[in-house]
Amino acid sequence: MVSVIKQQELHELLYQGARQADERGQAILVSQVRKVAPIDPLSFFSVGKKHFPGERTYWTEPTRETTLVGIGSAYKFSVDQEDEHRFDTIEKQWNALLENSIVGPSAISSGTGPVIVGGFSFDPFKANVSHWEGFSAASFLLPAFLLTVKEEGTWLTVNHVTTRDMDVKQTAENMLNLFDSLIEDCASYNPSQEEQTYSIMESDTEAWKKTVKEAARDIRNGKMEKIVLAREVEVDSKRKFNPGEILQRLNSQQPDSFLFAIERENKCFIGASPERLVKKEEDKFFSTCLAGSIKRGKTAEEDELLGEELLNDEKNLHEHQLVVKMIRDAMETGCDFIQVPEEPVLYKVRDIQHLYTPVVGKAKYGTTLISMVERLHPTPALGGYPKDRAISEIREREIMDRGWYAAPIGWIDSRGDGEFAVGIRSGLLDGKKAFLFAGCGIVGDSDPESEYQETRIKLRPMLSALGGKES
Ligand SMILES: C=C(O[C@H]1C=CC=C(C(=O)O)[C@@H]1O)C(=O)O
């Protein structure tokens, strides 16, 4: 098979990389990009398991205009828990690598060439429980092979960090062989959907409702204005969960959501989130306020009535307005001007509808995507209001460790463009176990039972994507 990556060109780039590594006395990133014939991103993710188990990433947004699939890892960036400068640390590490990089021709489209994909934990100061091991305060991979699928075309990038004494010829050959094998496997890949049977353990539901009741009382007493409280359910299955199969289902069942899958060794954080944290495209920032929820109707009429009810419900509007206020303030600190509609509209996904207000801003010179992620995380749709108070209250009140749930998950390219969603409607797969998460915004007049029912609706997307049925 003739490789779509030109052997001569890759060889030349690696050779330059090794020479510069020798001159500068440090490793040099080499990145080669090619526009190629269409490749199915879900198949690419699935076949990547053979050569790179535990090092795959998948990311796409609701319009499916940009899909990124990372296979293998050319470089790892990570920050330990309790690092209060984790956003800055990642940004510095990434810029340092880019300063020592050689990018071949054709890396002209955003999301191609050197791109890192990964995320942050919700709270770096919460004690980690064992099932989140491997998902640190911040962790990003520069994939060895990156597939970028956009409306305008499909690109493949190969990345390698060269050192002075590497065997250039052998490395180029190995990379191209792996690459050809991925493409060949993709062409013959048949997605399977094996039957799954599982049991769900919903422990401490009464304790969770009690926490909601106490939080609502404290809010009425002026301790804070809003807090998002989440809970975790454990799902045990007869056979190992397969991230590739689950992504296939999420892709067909949740067409209006971001989809993500981030593997760390034998675990995978996966989900279908309806909520963007922030996107940067050239000098524009885009964020969304998504908070306030009601179920979908069984008929079109009922659905419309429920939507009307939500648009006029004072408790939900208050919950939503706190999010708008905070996002507006945070965006203003990094933008020359911003646009925020006066009133929310509805955002409907398969199982639930939300109040939605998009926010657009023109970036001030020098405001980076990661600095905007830091300003926004967590918005009151995931944390509460005021922000710092809510984070410390969540740390104390929630029995679970959120890990990467409700935290920023996304990508950044070498131009500084990229996008982060918040990791909700998500779960952590760990062999035959899955831990699923759902939370609700609590205000003074929140009712514990209705909030509990809302978490059940928010668990549905992941439960149905796990496939099969409850035993
Ligand atoms: C925290 C979650 O949802 C947030 C996003 C949209 C609506 C929400 C709400 O109405 O409470 C939550 O703020 C979750 O799904 O786990």
PDBQT file of the ligand as one rigid body, heavy atoms in Angstrom, charges set to zero:
ROOT
HETATM    1  C1  LIG A 501     -24.559  19.593  35.943  1.00  0.00    +0.000 C 
HETATM    2  C2  LIG A 501     -25.247  19.098  34.932  1.00  0.00    +0.000 C 
HETATM    3  O1  LIG A 501     -25.996  19.907  34.118  1.00  0.00    +0.000 OA
HETATM    4  C3  LIG A 501     -25.854  21.309  34.107  1.00  0.00    +0.000 C 
HETATM    5  C4  LIG A 501     -26.081  21.750  32.726  1.00  0.00    +0.000 C 
HETATM    6  C5  LIG A 501     -27.311  22.093  32.246  1.00  0.00    +0.000 C 
HETATM    7  C6  LIG A 501     -28.390  22.225  33.123  1.00  0.00    +0.000 C 
HETATM    8  C7  LIG A 501     -28.217  22.115  34.472  1.00  0.00    +0.000 C 
HETATM    9  C8  LIG A 501     -29.351  22.289  35.406  1.00  0.00    +0.000 C 
HETATM   10  O2  LIG A 501     -30.447  22.650  34.948  1.00  0.00    +0.000 OA
HETATM   11  O3  LIG A 501     -29.214  22.039  36.599  1.00  0.00    +0.000 OA
HETATM   12  C9  LIG A 501     -26.869  21.921  35.065  1.00  0.00    +0.000 C 
HETATM   13  O4  LIG A 501     -26.444  23.187  35.481  1.00  0.00    +0.000 OA
HETATM   14  C10 LIG A 501     -25.255  17.668  34.607  1.00  0.00    +0.000 C 
HETATM   15  O5  LIG A 501     -25.851  17.285  33.597  1.00  0.00    +0.000 OA
HETATM   16  O6  LIG A 501     -24.617  16.884  35.343  1.00  0.00    +0.000 OA
ENDROOT
TORSDOF 0
